[in-house]
């Protein structure tokens, strides 16, 4: 028997409070707090950002919550599922999320349609079935990899690490954006950043310029390793948030050296677990991280759907 549910946009203070309690659960379980309001660091539609929650009987938080945003001229369907429900019954959690995804697709159609992407962390077979039921097909996999810190000497190697310095606000934004976009010209999320995108991250509570390591050569920014600490995760995680080398300096071992420098910084802060995300199809990067002791622990999957516009839909 299908569980009776109701899918609607949260309106009342009590409903918004329930969504925040759901976000609390997710943050406690993963160390990451999902976005719940109209504004989003990656760019959103603003106050009109469509949001939908699935309300099931006997629950004090929504079973699932969805936000529809449009960063970088592409639709993003941001799904949050109650981690306690997901642990108890992945199939039931997936079933309850389908109505929210259907509402999200309808919101995209009403706004002119287009290609929409759905990311699901820690993907399972139930998630594949959920996405298919909502009209989304697998598009891309992102691996989460972890390593024990500090790195042992035989893994670190004996070569000197590239010299780094902390990020300096008001000085480094432009050069960093230029190098990031050159290095990630191929990447759908990390490429095409603006200074404003960077400033939004720099305003986040977790931002620490001391952990944003820059390496210069010949008076130019040659590469960087930007770290992030997930203090609420158990145990706390030290993430290699973004790492890149300017294409002009590729092939000189900077990628490995900057990764080790970032992990050393995190270890000095007392972190015992390092973490990063890498595209599953990026074989050279996966091999590099495996050589440093990283192991694949979770797969995050992107699903995509081409949504037709409503007859009278607009952008």
KEKE-3310 file (N, C-alpha, C; in steps of 0.2 Angstrom, whole numbers, plus 5000, padded with zeros to 4 digits):
npx = (5004:5003:5011:5001:5004:5008:5013:5020:5024:5033:5025:5021:5027:5029:5031:5042:5051:5051:5058:5070:5074:5075:5086:5096:5097:5103:5115:5121:5123:5131:5140:5138:5127:5112:5105:5092:5084:5079:5091:5106:5123:5128:5121:5104:5087:5083:5071:5060:5063:5059:5052:5049:5041:5039:5027:5023:5012:5013:5026:5039:5047:5050:5049:5056:5064:5065:5074:5074:5085:5095:5109:5122:5115:5109:5098:5096:5091:5089:5090:5085:5084:5077:5090:5088:5077:5081:5091:5084:5075:5079:5072:5059:5061:5066:5054:5046:5052:5049:5037:5041:5051:5044:5036:5047:5051:5040:5040:5052:5047:5037:5044:5050:5057:5071:5087:5089:5097:5100:5108:5113:5119:5129:5124:5112:5104:5091:5090:5093:5081:5072:5076:5073:5059:5055:5059:5073:5089:5104:5119:5132:5146:5152:5166:5168:5182:5193:5207:5219:5226:5240:5249:5259:5278:5283:5273:5271:5283:5300:5303:5305:5291:5280:5282:5270:5258:5246:5229:5225:5214:5206:5217:5220:5209:5205:5217:5215:5203:5205:5215:5208:5197:5204:5210:5199:5191:5184:5175:5158:5153:5164:5170:5170:5169:5165:5172:5162:5156:5167:5168:5156:5158:5169:5163:5157:5155:5164:5175:5193:5206:5219:5220:5219:5228:5241:5252:5265:5274:5287:5281:5268:5252:5253:5247:5235:5229:5214:5207:5195:5186:5176:5168:5158:5156:5157:5170:5178:5181:5194:5194:5200:5195:5195:5207:5220:5230:5238:5236:5248:5258:5257:5262:5273:5273:5266:5252:5252:5261:5255:5243:5248:5253:5241:5235:5244:5243:5230:5232:5240:5231:5225:5216:5211:5206:5207:5198:5191:5183:5181:5179:5173:5177:5189:5203:5217:5218:5211:5220:5232:5227:5224:5237:5242:5236:5222:5205:5191:5175:5162:5149:5143:5130:5125:5110:5101:5088:5079:5068:5053:5046:5031:5016:5013:5024:5038:5055)
npy = (4994:5011:5024:5038:5054:5072:5084:5100:5118:5124:5135:5141:5147:5135:5125:5129:5128:5115:5111:5116:5108:5096:5099:5100:5087:5081:5088:5084:5071:5071:5081:5092:5105:5106:5118:5129:5140:5154:5159:5155:5149:5145:5152:5157:5158:5168:5176:5169:5156:5140:5128:5113:5102:5085:5079:5067:5056:5056:5061:5072:5080:5084:5071:5072:5086:5098:5110:5121:5128:5139:5140:5146:5146:5133:5121:5116:5103:5102:5090:5084:5071:5064:5058:5048:5041:5036:5028:5018:5013:5012:5011:5015:5028:5033:5031:5041:5052:5054:5062:5075:5077:5076:5088:5097:5095:5100:5113:5118:5116:5125:5137:5138:5126:5115:5108:5098:5095:5083:5079:5065:5060:5047:5036:5023:5008:5010:5024:5025:5019:5028:5040:5036:5034:5047:5053:5055:5052:5042:5052:5056:5052:5055:5053:5050:5051:5045:5048:5043:5054:5060:5059:5045:5045:5037:5038:5051:5055:5060:5072:5090:5100:5111:5128:5138:5150:5159:5163:5180:5192:5204:5205:5192:5188:5190:5184:5171:5167:5167:5157:5146:5145:5142:5130:5122:5123:5113:5108:5106:5111:5118:5126:5142:5151:5167:5182:5186:5174:5168:5177:5174:5161:5165:5172:5162:5153:5143:5147:5149:5158:5154:5141:5141:5138:5145:5144:5151:5155:5163:5175:5173:5166:5149:5137:5130:5125:5123:5121:5114:5113:5101:5103:5098:5085:5067:5057:5074:5081:5084:5093:5092:5105:5112:5110:5114:5116:5128:5127:5130:5126:5113:5095:5096:5090:5097:5095:5084:5088:5099:5094:5086:5096:5103:5092:5091:5103:5102:5091:5097:5105:5096:5087:5070:5063:5064:5071:5071:5075:5068:5066:5051:5047:5053:5047:5049:5058:5050:5040:5046:5051:5038:5034:5041:5036:5037:5031:5025:5029:5032:5035:5049:5053:5061:5064:5067:5077:5081:5093:5098:5113:5121:5124:5138:5142:5152:5160)
npz = (5000:4996:5004:5010:5005:5005:4995:4995:4995:5008:5019:5032:5048:5056:5047:5040:5051:5052:5041:5043:5054:5047:5040:5050:5054:5043:5042:5054:5051:5039:5040:5031:5028:5020:5008:5012:5011:5000:4994:4987:4987:4974:4965:4962:4959:4967:4978:4972:4971:4968:4980:4988:4999:5005:5014:5026:5035:5053:5055:5060:5053:5036:5024:5012:5003:4991:4981:4968:4957:4947:4943:4933:4921:4920:4926:4942:4953:4969:4980:4996:5007:5022:5032:5042:5039:5027:5031:5038:5028:5012:5001:5004:5007:4995:4987:4993:4990:4976:4973:4976:4967:4955:4956:4956:4942:4936:4940:4933:4920:4919:4919:4907:4904:4899:4902:4916:4931:4944:4959:4969:4984:4990:4982:4979:4973:4975:4974:4960:4955:4960:4953:4940:4940:4941:4930:4927:4921:4923:4923:4927:4938:4954:4964:4981:4991:5004:5016:5028:5040:5049:5033:5030:5030:5019:5009:5007:5001:4997:4991:4990:4995:4985:4987:4997:5000:5011:5005:5000:5004:4993:4985:4978:4971:4957:4950:4955:4950:4936:4935:4940:4931:4919:4922:4924:4912:4906:4915:4921:4933:4941:4932:4924:4934:4943:4951:4960:4963:4970:4981:4988:4993:5001:5011:5019:5034:5036:5029:5027:5025:5028:5025:5012:5000:4990:4976:4968:4953:4944:4946:4944:4947:4949:4954:4965:4982:4989:5005:5016:5031:5039:5052:5060:5056:5061:5062:5062:5046:5035:5020:5003:4995:4982:4970:4959:4944:4934:4917:4910:4918:4919:4921:4929:4941:4951:4955:4963:4973:4978:4983:4994:5002:5005:5013:5023:5029:5034:5043:5052:5059:5066:5061:5057:5046:5029:5015:4998:4983:4967:4949:4943:4931:4929:4926:4928:4939:4949:4950:4955:4968:4973:4974:4985:4995:4996:4997:4989:4995:4994:4982:4973:4963:4947:4939:4924:4916:4902:4901:4894:4889:4897:4887:4888:4895:4901:4902)
capx = (5000:5007:5010:4998:5009:5006:5019:5018:5029:5032:5023:5020:5033:5030:5033:5049:5055:5052:5063:5077:5075:5078:5093:5100:5098:5107:5121:5123:5124:5136:5144:5136:5120:5109:5102:5084:5081:5079:5097:5111:5130:5129:5116:5098:5082:5081:5065:5055:5066:5054:5054:5044:5042:5035:5024:5020:5009:5017:5033:5040:5051:5048:5053:5061:5064:5068:5074:5075:5089:5097:5116:5126:5111:5107:5093:5099:5086:5093:5086:5087:5080:5079:5095:5086:5072:5085:5095:5079:5072:5081:5066:5053:5064:5066:5047:5043:5055:5047:5033:5045:5055:5039:5035:5052:5051:5034:5042:5056:5043:5033:5049:5053:5060:5078:5091:5089:5102:5099:5113:5111:5125:5129:5119:5110:5099:5084:5090:5092:5074:5068:5077:5070:5052:5054:5061:5080:5093:5111:5123:5139:5147:5158:5168:5171:5188:5196:5213:5221:5231:5245:5252:5266:5283:5284:5268:5273:5289:5306:5304:5302:5284:5280:5281:5263:5256:5238:5225:5225:5208:5207:5223:5221:5203:5206:5221:5213:5197:5208:5218:5203:5193:5209:5211:5192:5187:5180:5171:5152:5152:5169:5172:5166:5167:5167:5174:5157:5156:5172:5166:5151:5162:5173:5159:5154:5158:5169:5181:5199:5212:5225:5219:5218:5236:5243:5259:5267:5281:5289:5277:5261:5249:5254:5242:5232:5225:5209:5205:5189:5185:5169:5169:5152:5156:5160:5175:5179:5184:5197:5193:5203:5189:5197:5214:5221:5237:5237:5239:5255:5263:5256:5267:5279:5272:5263:5246:5254:5264:5250:5238:5251:5253:5235:5234:5249:5240:5224:5234:5243:5225:5222:5212:5214:5204:5206:5193:5190:5178:5184:5175:5175:5180:5195:5207:5224:5217:5210:5227:5236:5224:5226:5245:5243:5232:5215:5201:5184:5171:5155:5148:5138:5128:5121:5105:5099:5082:5077:5061:5049:5042:5024:5015:5014:5030:5043:5061)
capy = (5000:5017:5029:5044:5060:5078:5088:5107:5122:5126:5142:5143:5146:5129:5121:5131:5126:5108:5110:5117:5102:5091:5101:5099:5080:5080:5091:5079:5064:5071:5087:5097:5108:5108:5125:5128:5146:5156:5161:5149:5151:5144:5156:5155:5162:5173:5175:5165:5149:5135:5123:5108:5097:5080:5078:5060:5056:5054:5063:5079:5083:5082:5065:5075:5093:5100:5117:5122:5134:5139:5143:5146:5144:5126:5120:5111:5100:5100:5085:5082:5066:5063:5052:5043:5037:5033:5022:5013:5010:5016:5010:5020:5035:5035:5032:5047:5058:5055:5067:5081:5078:5078:5095:5101:5095:5104:5120:5119:5116:5132:5142:5138:5120:5114:5102:5099:5090:5080:5075:5061:5058:5040:5033:5016:5005:5013:5030:5024:5018:5034:5045:5034:5036:5055:5055:5057:5046:5043:5056:5057:5050:5059:5048:5053:5047:5048:5045:5044:5059:5063:5054:5042:5047:5033:5040:5059:5056:5065:5078:5096:5102:5118:5134:5141:5156:5160:5168:5187:5195:5210:5204:5186:5185:5190:5179:5164:5165:5166:5150:5141:5144:5139:5123:5119:5125:5107:5106:5109:5115:5122:5131:5148:5155:5174:5184:5186:5167:5167:5181:5171:5156:5168:5174:5157:5153:5138:5149:5150:5160:5151:5134:5142:5138:5147:5143:5156:5154:5168:5181:5171:5160:5143:5132:5131:5119:5126:5116:5115:5108:5099:5102:5094:5078:5063:5062:5080:5079:5090:5092:5096:5107:5113:5110:5115:5119:5132:5122:5132:5123:5106:5091:5097:5087:5102:5092:5079:5092:5104:5089:5084:5102:5104:5087:5092:5109:5099:5087:5101:5107:5091:5082:5064:5061:5069:5069:5075:5072:5067:5063:5044:5046:5056:5041:5051:5061:5045:5036:5051:5051:5032:5033:5045:5032:5038:5025:5026:5027:5034:5038:5054:5052:5066:5062:5073:5076:5086:5095:5102:5119:5121:5128:5145:5144:5157:5159)
capz = (5000:4995:5010:5008:5006:5002:4992:4994:4997:5015:5020:5039:5052:5058:5041:5039:5056:5051:5036:5047:5058:5042:5038:5056:5054:5037:5044:5059:5048:5034:5040:5026:5029:5014:5008:5013:5009:4993:4991:4986:4984:4967:4961:4962:4956:4972:4982:4968:4971:4970:4985:4989:5004:5005:5021:5027:5042:5059:5055:5063:5048:5029:5021:5007:5002:4985:4979:4961:4956:4940:4942:4927:4915:4920:4931:4947:4957:4975:4984:5003:5010:5029:5033:5047:5035:5021:5034:5039:5022:5006:4996:5006:5006:4987:4985:4996:4986:4969:4972:4976:4960:4950:4957:4953:4935:4934:4941:4927:4914:4920:4918:4901:4902:4898:4905:4923:4934:4950:4962:4974:4987:4993:4978:4980:4968:4976:4971:4953:4953:4961:4948:4934:4941:4941:4923:4927:4919:4926:4919:4929:4945:4958:4969:4987:4993:5010:5018:5035:5041:5043:5028:5032:5026:5013:5004:5006:4997:5000:4987:4993:4993:4982:4992:4996:5005:5011:5001:5003:5001:4990:4980:4974:4968:4950:4948:4956:4945:4930:4935:4941:4924:4914:4923:4924:4906:4903:4920:4921:4939:4943:4927:4923:4940:4943:4957:4964:4965:4975:4987:4991:4997:5006:5016:5022:5041:5036:5025:5031:5021:5030:5022:5005:4999:4983:4974:4963:4949:4939:4947:4942:4951:4945:4956:4972:4985:4994:5009:5020:5037:5041:5059:5063:5054:5066:5065:5058:5040:5031:5013:4998:4992:4975:4968:4952:4942:4928:4911:4908:4923:4920:4920:4933:4948:4956:4957:4969:4978:4982:4987:5000:5006:5008:5018:5029:5033:5038:5048:5058:5062:5071:5057:5056:5040:5023:5010:4992:4978:4960:4944:4942:4924:4928:4928:4930:4946:4953:4951:4959:4974:4976:4976:4991:5000:4996:4995:4987:5000:4992:4975:4972:4955:4944:4935:4920:4912:4897:4902:4889:4893:4896:4881:4889:4899:4900:4905)
cpx = (5004:5006:5007:5003:5006:5013:5016:5024:5028:5030:5023:5027:5035:5033:5041:5054:5056:5057:5070:5079:5078:5085:5098:5102:5103:5114:5125:5126:5130:5141:5142:5129:5117:5106:5095:5081:5081:5086:5102:5117:5131:5125:5110:5093:5080:5075:5060:5058:5061:5056:5048:5046:5037:5033:5021:5018:5014:5024:5034:5044:5049:5052:5058:5059:5068:5068:5076:5079:5092:5104:5119:5121:5109:5103:5097:5093:5090:5088:5089:5082:5082:5084:5092:5081:5076:5089:5090:5077:5074:5075:5060:5055:5064:5059:5044:5046:5052:5042:5036:5049:5050:5037:5040:5052:5045:5036:5047:5052:5039:5038:5053:5057:5068:5081:5091:5094:5100:5105:5111:5117:5124:5124:5118:5106:5093:5084:5090:5085:5070:5069:5073:5062:5051:5057:5068:5084:5100:5115:5131:5140:5153:5160:5170:5176:5191:5203:5215:5226:5234:5247:5258:5271:5284:5279:5270:5278:5294:5307:5301:5295:5284:5278:5274:5263:5248:5235:5225:5219:5209:5213:5222:5214:5203:5211:5219:5207:5200:5211:5213:5199:5198:5209:5205:5188:5182:5174:5164:5150:5158:5172:5168:5165:5169:5169:5168:5156:5161:5170:5161:5154:5166:5169:5156:5158:5164:5176:5187:5204:5218:5225:5218:5225:5237:5250:5260:5274:5281:5284:5270:5259:5249:5249:5240:5229:5221:5206:5198:5188:5178:5169:5164:5152:5159:5164:5175:5183:5188:5197:5198:5197:5190:5204:5215:5228:5235:5240:5246:5260:5261:5262:5273:5278:5268:5256:5247:5256:5259:5244:5242:5252:5247:5233:5238:5246:5234:5226:5237:5237:5222:5217:5215:5211:5204:5201:5193:5185:5182:5179:5178:5178:5187:5201:5214:5223:5216:5216:5231:5233:5225:5233:5246:5239:5225:5211:5194:5179:5163:5155:5142:5136:5124:5117:5103:5092:5081:5070:5058:5046:5035:5022:5015:5020:5035:5049:5061)
cpy = (5006:5022:5035:5050:5066:5082:5095:5111:5124:5134:5145:5143:5139:5124:5123:5128:5118:5106:5111:5111:5096:5093:5100:5091:5078:5082:5086:5073:5065:5077:5093:5099:5110:5115:5124:5135:5148:5158:5155:5151:5150:5148:5153:5160:5168:5171:5170:5158:5144:5130:5119:5103:5091:5078:5071:5060:5053:5056:5070:5083:5081:5076:5067:5082:5094:5107:5116:5128:5133:5143:5141:5143:5137:5125:5114:5109:5098:5096:5084:5077:5065:5057:5047:5038:5033:5027:5017:5009:5014:5016:5015:5027:5037:5036:5039:5053:5059:5061:5074:5082:5079:5085:5099:5101:5100:5112:5122:5120:5123:5138:5141:5131:5120:5108:5103:5093:5089:5077:5071:5058:5050:5036:5025:5014:5009:5020:5030:5023:5024:5039:5043:5035:5043:5057:5057:5051:5048:5047:5056:5055:5053:5054:5053:5048:5050:5044:5047:5049:5058:5057:5051:5044:5044:5035:5047:5059:5061:5071:5084:5098:5109:5123:5137:5146:5156:5164:5175:5190:5202:5210:5198:5184:5185:5184:5172:5162:5163:5159:5145:5140:5141:5132:5119:5121:5119:5105:5109:5113:5120:5127:5137:5152:5163:5176:5184:5179:5165:5170:5178:5166:5159:5171:5169:5156:5148:5141:5151:5152:5156:5144:5135:5143:5140:5146:5147:5154:5160:5174:5179:5166:5154:5137:5134:5125:5123:5121:5119:5110:5107:5097:5098:5087:5074:5057:5068:5078:5085:5088:5096:5098:5109:5113:5110:5117:5122:5127:5124:5129:5116:5101:5091:5094:5091:5099:5088:5083:5096:5100:5088:5090:5103:5099:5088:5098:5106:5095:5091:5104:5102:5086:5076:5060:5066:5066:5073:5071:5073:5064:5056:5043:5049:5051:5044:5054:5055:5041:5040:5050:5044:5031:5037:5041:5033:5032:5028:5024:5028:5036:5043:5054:5058:5063:5068:5071:5082:5088:5100:5107:5118:5125:5136:5147:5149:5156:5160)
cpz = (5000:5001:5007:5010:5003:5001:4991:4996:5004:5015:5027:5042:5054:5053:5040:5044:5055:5046:5039:5051:5053:5041:5044:5056:5048:5039:5049:5056:5043:5035:5036:5028:5022:5014:5009:5011:5002:4990:4992:4984:4977:4962:4961:4959:4961:4976:4978:4968:4972:4975:4986:4994:5003:5013:5022:5034:5047:5059:5057:5058:5041:5027:5016:5006:4996:4984:4972:4960:4949:4940:4935:4921:4915:4926:4936:4952:4963:4980:4991:5005:5017:5029:5037:5043:5029:5024:5035:5033:5016:5001:4997:5005:4999:4985:4987:4993:4979:4968:4972:4969:4955:4950:4955:4946:4933:4935:4935:4921:4914:4919:4912:4899:4901:4902:4912:4926:4942:4953:4968:4978:4990:4989:4979:4974:4969:4973:4963:4951:4954:4955:4941:4934:4940:4934:4922:4925:4921:4921:4920:4936:4947:4963:4975:4990:5000:5012:5025:5036:5048:5039:5030:5027:5019:5007:5002:5001:5000:4996:4991:4991:4990:4988:4991:5001:5005:5006:5004:5000:4998:4985:4975:4971:4961:4948:4949:4951:4939:4929:4935:4934:4919:4915:4923:4918:4904:4909:4921:4927:4941:4938:4926:4929:4939:4950:4962:4967:4971:4981:4991:4996:5003:5012:5021:5029:5041:5032:5029:5026:5022:5027:5015:5002:4991:4982:4968:4960:4944:4940:4945:4947:4947:4947:4963:4975:4990:4998:5013:5025:5038:5048:5063:5061:5060:5063:5060:5052:5037:5024:5009:4994:4984:4975:4961:4950:4935:4922:4909:4912:4924:4918:4924:4940:4953:4959:4964:4975:4982:4986:4994:5004:5009:5014:5024:5033:5037:5044:5054:5061:5066:5067:5056:5050:5035:5018:5004:4988:4971:4955:4943:4936:4924:4931:4931:4938:4951:4955:4956:4966:4977:4978:4983:4997:5001:4994:4994:4992:4998:4985:4975:4964:4953:4939:4931:4917:4908:4898:4897:4893:4892:4890:4882:4894:4897:4903:4912)
residu = (UNK:UNK:UNK:UNK:UNK:UNK:UNK:UNK:UNK:UNK:UNK:UNK:UNK:UNK:UNK:UNK:UNK:UNK:UNK:UNK:UNK:UNK:UNK:UNK:UNK:UNK:UNK:UNK:UNK:UNK:UNK:UNK:UNK:UNK:UNK:UNK:UNK:UNK:UNK:UNK:UNK:UNK:UNK:UNK:UNK:UNK:UNK:UNK:UNK:UNK:UNK:UNK:UNK:UNK:UNK:UNK:UNK:UNK:UNK:UNK:UNK:UNK:UNK:UNK:UNK:UNK:UNK:UNK:UNK:UNK:UNK:UNK:UNK:UNK:UNK:UNK:UNK:UNK:UNK:UNK:UNK:UNK:UNK:UNK:UNK:UNK:UNK:UNK:UNK:UNK:UNK:UNK:UNK:UNK:UNK:UNK:UNK:UNK:UNK:UNK:UNK:UNK:UNK:UNK:UNK:UNK:UNK:UNK:UNK:UNK:UNK:UNK:UNK:UNK:UNK:UNK:UNK:UNK:UNK:UNK:UNK:UNK:UNK:UNK:UNK:UNK:UNK:UNK:UNK:UNK:UNK:UNK:UNK:UNK:UNK:UNK:UNK:UNK:UNK:UNK:UNK:UNK:UNK:UNK:UNK:UNK:UNK:UNK:UNK:UNK:UNK:UNK:UNK:UNK:UNK:UNK:UNK:UNK:UNK:UNK:UNK:UNK:UNK:UNK:UNK:UNK:UNK:UNK:UNK:UNK:UNK:UNK:UNK:UNK:UNK:UNK:UNK:UNK:UNK:UNK:UNK:UNK:UNK:UNK:UNK:UNK:UNK:UNK:UNK:UNK:UNK:UNK:UNK:UNK:UNK:UNK:UNK:UNK:UNK:UNK:UNK:UNK:UNK:UNK:UNK:UNK:UNK:UNK:UNK:UNK:UNK:UNK:UNK:UNK:UNK:UNK:UNK:UNK:UNK:UNK:UNK:UNK:UNK:UNK:UNK:UNK:UNK:UNK:UNK:UNK:UNK:UNK:UNK:UNK:UNK:UNK:UNK:UNK:UNK:UNK:UNK:UNK:UNK:UNK:UNK:UNK:UNK:UNK:UNK:UNK:UNK:UNK:UNK:UNK:UNK:UNK:UNK:UNK:UNK:UNK:UNK:UNK:UNK:UNK:UNK:UNK:UNK:UNK:UNK:UNK:UNK:UNK:UNK:UNK:UNK:UNK:UNK:UNK:UNK:UNK:UNK:UNK:UNK:UNK:UNK:UNK:UNK:UNK:UNK:UNK:UNK:UNK:UNK:UNK:UNK:UNK:UNK:UNK:UNK:UNK:UNK:UNK:UNK:UNK:UNK:UNK:UNK:UNK:UNK:UNK:UNK:UNK:UNK:UNK:UNK)
# end
